[in-house]
Amino acid sequence: MGNVTHTAGPGASDLGARPHPQTRNPPGSRGGTGATQAAQALALDEGLVPEGQRGRVLDALVELVHAHRPFGGGPHFSGGTIGLAPIVRALHTGGRDDVLWDVLQEDTRPGYGYFMAPTTANPHGLTTVPEQWDMGNSKDHMILPQIEEWFHSGLVGIRQAPGKAGYRELVIDPRPVGGLTRAEGSYHTPYGVVSARWVREKGRFRLDVGLPPNTTAQVRVPTAGRKAQVTRDGAVFQGIRGDRATYGVASGRHGFVGYDGEGR
């Protein structure tokens, strides 16, 4: 599966229309007219792309995000009701959190920064998320806030282990991006509150994790090719995956020091 061409009527968002079941293109190709961010992301998010071709499809998605500049500026999302959440997840899963961060920094239309800009109708900018990127229809809707999922699972790094249920087994995998120097967050699981907090300064990355009783987590700490350190007892080193040191931990508080390359 590769690109799926969508047809949409006037005013419809990127994935407000049904995909045409007969039109497919090679994985990762732009596909010409009709290729969309949502088509790439849905294929990635649903596991429809063969492992050896996922990189090409991810690259096509990134290219489409950077190319979507209907009013100047950019990069921008184009996904709507169905497509936006897969776009966010596909970029995060593919390790392109930098693209998500860049989209958030953009103040031109369409985008979250555009929502916050003063207008005649909203002199102080919107304090809610509207239904559409052009701020049409409802001014308080649930369609476009999927980026908030990334705040928890990406920036702070708290998420449920793949294939598990009930948040008994967790993954703590924070993604420091851009010029962001700190982030913290928590999530109320059926077992209690799980929390994560990180600070980075001059290339050093400090991570503190709190797990409720009867839970375990795999913690992934950025290393930038160096050796991470455990600052509290109880973490079991499990190996290096890419640029991250992986540890297994049980309930309680745990601390780590890693490196992200900043200021080296």
N, C-alpha and C positions, 0 to 999 in steps of 0.2 A: 504494500500500500504506500502511496506517496501523496502527492497533492490531490485534493478533491475540489473540483470547481463548484462554487456556490453561485446561485442567482438570487438577487435580492431586489425588492421593489424600492421605490423612492423612500428615503428616510430610514430604511432598515439598517440595522447595525451589521457588522461583519458576519456574525453567525446567527442573524435573525431568521435566515431562510434555510430551507431543507437542502442538503447536498444532492447533486445530481448523481444517481447511482451508476451511470454509465461512463462518466468522465473521470479518468485517472491518468496520472502522469508518472514517470519514473521517480523513485524516492529521492527527495532532496532537490528536485528541479523546481524552478519557479512556476512552470506550467503555463506561462503566458497569461492571457486575460482570465481573471477569475481566481487566480492563486491568492490565498488569504493566510494571514497569521493563524487563524482558527483551524484551517485545514491541516496545516503542519502540526499544530499543537495537539489536536485531537488524536491524530495518528500516533504521536509519541506518547501521549498520556494514557491511551488505551492499549498500549503494547502491540500495535499493529505493524510497527516497523521492525524488520529483521535487525538483529544486534549490529551486524556489520555495516548497516546503512543509517543507523540513528544519527551519526555525526553529520552526515550530509543533510538530513532533514532538519536537524537543529540549526545548522548553518543557514539553511533557507529561511527558517523562522526568524533568526537574528537579523538577516538581511531585510526581511519584510518589515520588521519593527523599525529598523533604521530608515527604511525608505518611505515610511508613512509620514508624510509632511504636508498635509492638505492645506495648511495655513502658514507654512514656514516652521522653523524650529524643528525639534525632534531630538531623539526618537519618540515615537508615540505608539500606543496600543490602538488596534482597530477592532478588537473583539467586543462582543456584546453579551447578551443574555446567556448564551450557551458557551461561547468561545473563550471568554476572558479567564475563567478559572483554569482551564487546561493550558492557556498561554503562560500564566504565572507559574503553574506547577512544572510545565515542560522546561522552562528556562531555569528554574531552580534545580530540578533534578539533573539537568544537563550541565550544571556548574556555571551557568551564565547569570549569576546573581548581579554581576556588574551591569548587565543590560537593564535589569529591573531597577537598579539604583539610578541609572542614567535617565530612565523614563520618569522617575519620581522627581528629578531635578528640573524637569522641563515645565515652563510656565505657559507655553503657547497652547492653543487649541489644537486637538482635543487632549485633555490631560487633567490630572488632579490639581496641578498648580493653577491651571486656568480656572478651575472651580473656585479657588481661593482669591482670585483677583477681583478688585472692586469694579462694580459696574453700576450703571444708572439704576437698575432694578434692585441690585444688592450692593449698596455702597461699601459694606465691610466684607464683601465676598460671601460665598456660601459657607455655612457651618455644618451642612449635611451633604450627602452624596446624591446627586440627581439621577434620574432614570436613564438619561441619554448623555453622550459626550457633548452634544450641543446644548445641554441644559434644558431640553424640551420636556414636556409632560411633567411628571411628579418631580418635586425638588427634594424628596426624601424617600429614597428607594434602596432596595437591597441588590440591585443588579450589578453595580460596578465596584463594590467594596472588597472584591476578592483579594486585592493586594494586602488586606489586613491579615489574611492567612499566612502570607509570606513574612510579615512582621514577627509572627510567633514561630513558624517552622523554619524560616530562613535566617533572619537577622539574629533573633535570640537563639534559635536552633532547637526548640522543643517540639518533638513530634512522637507519635506512636511508632513502634517498630513495625516494619512492613509485614503484612500478613497476620498481625496480632489484633486482639480486641481488648477493650476495657482499660487500656492505658496501664496495664501491669508491667509490660515490657516497653521501654522507651528508648529513643535515640536523642542525644543532645549533640547537635552538629551545627554550631553557630557559623555564620558566614560574614566576616568583617568585610565591608565594601567601602569604596570611595574614601572620603575624608571622615567617615564616622569613627568616633573614638570610644564610644561606649554604648551599651544596650543592655536592657534587663527586662524580664517578663516572667510571668507565672501562669500556670494552668491548673484549674481545679479538676483533678481526676477522681474516679470513684474511691481511690485510696487516700486522697488528700492532695495537698498542693505540691506541684513540682515547680521548681524555679531555676532560672539561670541568669547569670549576670557576667558581663565581660567588659574589660577595659583594655585598650591598647595604647601604648606610648613608646615612641622610638623603636618600633619593631617588636617590642615585647607584648605578648598577649596573655592576660590574666583572666582565667575563667573560674567562677564559683558556681557549683551546682548543688541543689537541695532536692532530695527524693523522699517521698512519703513512705511509711512502713509498707512492707510486702511488695515493693516494686524493685526492679533492676533497670539499669540503663547501659547502653554503649555510648561512651563519650568520645567525641572526635575533636582533637586539639590541633590547630594549625602549627606547623613546624618550620616552614620555609627551608627545609633541608637540614635543620638543626635538631637537637635533642630536646624533647619536652621534659618538664619536671612535674612531679606530683608533690603538692604542698601539704596534703593530709593523708593519713593512712587509709587503706581499704580499697585502693584502686589496683586492678590487675591489668598489666600491660598485655595487649592482644596482638600488637603488630603495627606496621606502617601501611596505610592505604593511600597512595598518591602522596599528597603533601600534608597528610594528617596522621598523627599518632592516635591509636585507638585503645581505649581502656574499658574494662568492665567494672561496674560499680553496683553496690546494693544501696538500700535506703540509708539516709543520713546526709551529711554535708561533705562535699569533696572540692578540692581546689587543685588547679593546674596552671602551669606557666608554659606558654608556647611562644611561637614567633610567626609573624606574618610578612616579614620582609620589609615592612615600612621603616624607613630611617636607617637601613643597613648601609 
